[in-house]
Amino acid sequence: MSYTYKNKTYDSLFTLAKDMYLFSDEMAKELRSENLVSFLKEKDNEKYEKIKKLYLLSIPDDVFVFKASYILNPYMSLRIKGFCFDSYEALGKTMLAYGPGLDPVLLELVRYQLISEQMLSSDYAKDHIDIYNQVLELENLSDSSLAYFSLGYFLSKKTTIVFNGVEYKDIYNLTYFLCKKEKDLGTLGSYLAFSPLLEAYSKYSTEEEGINNYLHLCQELDKSEKTFAEFLDKKRKGLTPTLNSK
């Protein structure tokens, strides 16, 4: 028995699973259709019964198709709704590429703990238990935006900042260019001080001490823009900026 979809004929569950992410919206409905259900039952009724249990879950269609595809083929690379990654590093880089925004599809990977789920299903976790545990810990952060960027940095191993499509090598360069465009430094400082992107960056950056001072200074902008100007001036002159407690 075979199954035909989008003018392509599938003879195995493994090849079907590899393509499901390409038609995520349609496949969510197709997985309940008589045609595909008959094919699944014929090929592997046990896997069909597992997919059938997913019908009862209150989850987005993208997540439903993701979970179903890994039931059919647990060893394929990570893929979800149009995204296919040949490595976790590539996933992390793509997540950060949207900063300071978040891609809604990749955010679903975080919110529904699908990265760690895929690591388990593919047996990656067996040989990389420390990485798996760290991913699971980050997925469990209460702030999903912070979890998103933290996972992006952890997986990609990047130490730069991508902000609105531009990559900055450190926090000083980012601030310098943003200040040239933004007249209301108080508002800018408040925004940056609570940015989940910069909070995640502070944990994985090589300039951890400097950025922690920087984030504190951002919060002080409403009180004193002069303090912020002094920070930038000291950084430009190669000095170590410190937080003025006044």
N, C-alpha and C positions, 0 to 999 in steps of 0.2 A: 504493500500500500504506500502511496506517496501523497504529498500535500503540495498544492500549487498556490503561490501568493505573489502578486506583482509580477506575473509572467515568469516566475522562477519556480522550478519543481524541487522539492526537498524529499530525500529518501531517508534521512536520518534526523534524529532530534538534535544531534550535536551541531550540524550545519545550520539548522533552523535557528537554534539558540544564538549563534554568532551574528545573525542578521536582525534579530528582533529589536535591537536598540535603534535601528534605522527607521522603524515604523512604530515608534512607541505609542503614539496616540491611537492609531488604528489597531495595533496588536492587542491593546487592552480589551477591545471589544471582540477581536478575532479569537482570543483565548477562551471565550465563552460560546463561540459559534459551534454548531453541530459538526461542521466540516473538520475543523482543527481538533475538536475534542475527540472525534472518532479516530483521527490519526494518532493522537497522544495515547489513547487507550490501546490501540493496536500495537504501538511500538513499545510502550512501557507503562502499564497500568498503575504501577506503584508510584511513578513520578507524577502521573496525572492526578492521583489521589492527593499528593502533596500540594499540587497547584490548586486543586479544588478547595483546599482549606484556606488558601489565600483569598478566595472569594468573600470570606466572612470578615476579613480585616478591613478596617476603615483607613485606607492608605491611598495616596495619589496614584494615578494610572502609571506614571513613570516608575514609581517604586514597585508597583505590582508587576509590571513587565520585567523589571530588573530581577526581582526575586524569582519569578517564574523561569527566566532564562538561565539562571544559575542552578536551578533544580534540574533543568534539562542538560546543561553542560557546565559543571562546576569548575572546570579547569581553564576556561578561557580568560583572556586578559580583561581588565576592568573596562566596562562600556555601559553607557547609559544615555538614552535619548540623543543620539547624534554625536556623542563623544566616545572616542575609543582611544585608550591609553596603552602604550606598550610598556610603560613602567610607572611606578608610583611617583618617581621624581617628575615625570612629565605631567602627571595629574597635579602635583603641587605647584608647578610653574604656571599651569593654566589657571588654577584657582587664584593665584596672586596677580595674574595679568589683568584681572578685572578691577583691582583696587583703585580707589577706596570702596568701590561697589562690590557686590557679590553676585555671581551668576546663580539664578534661582534653581537651575537643574543641579549644579554641583553642590549647592546648599542642601539639597535633599539628601545627597550622599552623607552629609554630616548629621543632619537632623534625625535620619533614620538608621544611622550607624551602618551604612552599607559598605564602607571601605573595610572595616574590620570583618564584616560578614563575608565579603569576597575573599579576604585573606584567609579566613577559616575554610571556606568551601574549596578553595584552590590548593589547600595544604601549605600555602606560603607561611602561615603562622607557625607551623611545626618547626621549621628551620630558622625562623626569625621571630622568636617569641618576644624578645625585648621590643622590637619595632611594633609588633602587634599590640602589646600591652600599652605602649605609649600612644598609639593611635586610638585605642579604646578609651584611654584616660582623657584624651583631648576631645573625643566625640561626646563624652559625658559632661563636658563643661556646661554650666547652666546658661551661659551666653552663647548662643549658636553663632553669632557673628564673630566673636572672639575665637571660638572653636574652629571656624572656617579658616581664618587667617593663620591661626597657630598650626593647623594641619598643613596649610600651604607652605609655611616656612619649614616645618619639620620634614615634610616629604621632599621638598625641592632642594633643601640645603642652601637656599639663597640667602645672601646677607645684604641685599639691596632693597630699595623701596620702589614699587611701581605705583604711580599715582596719576590717574587719568591718562593712561597710555604712555607715560614717560617714566623711564627708569632713573632713579637717583642713587648715587653711591652711598650717601649717608644723610642723616637728618639735617645737617647744616645746608647742604645743597637743595634739599626739598624746601626748607623754610625760606631760603634766599629767593628762590623763584616764585614761591607762593606770595611772599610779601611784596614782590614787584607788581603783582596783579591785584592784590587785595588791599583796599584802603582801610577797611574796618578791621584792624588787627585784633581788637578785643574779641569780636565774633570768631575770627579765624583761630585765635588761641583757644577759645572755649571748645571749638569743634575738634581741633587737633588733640587737645588734652584728653578727650574721651573717645578718641578714634580707636576702634578695635584693631584696625590695621597697625597703628603705631604701638599699641599695647602688645600685640603679638610680636612685632618687630623688636621691641625692647628685650624680649626674652631670648631671641635667637641672634641678635645683632652682636657684632664684635665691639660695638661702642655702648655697651649696656649702661655703664655708669653715666656717660654723657647724656644719653637719651632719657634716663630717669630724671636727671636735673632739668632737662628740656621740657618734659611733660609737666613737671611742677611749675616751671616758669610760664608755660602756656596758661595754667590755671590762675596765675597772678596777673595776666594781661589786663583784666578788667580794672585792676587796682593801679597798675603801673606799666605803661608801654615802654617806659624808659628802661626798666629792668630787662625787658626782652631785647631792646636795642643793644644794651651792654653785653648780653649773652652772645649775640651775633658778632659784635665787635671783637670780643675776646677770642671767639672761635676763629675769626678771620686772621687774627694775629698769632694764632697757634697756642694760645693760653688755655688753661683748663677752666671752663666756666663753672661758677659756683652759685648756689641759690642764695639770694639776698633775703634774709628772714624779715626785713622791715616791711 
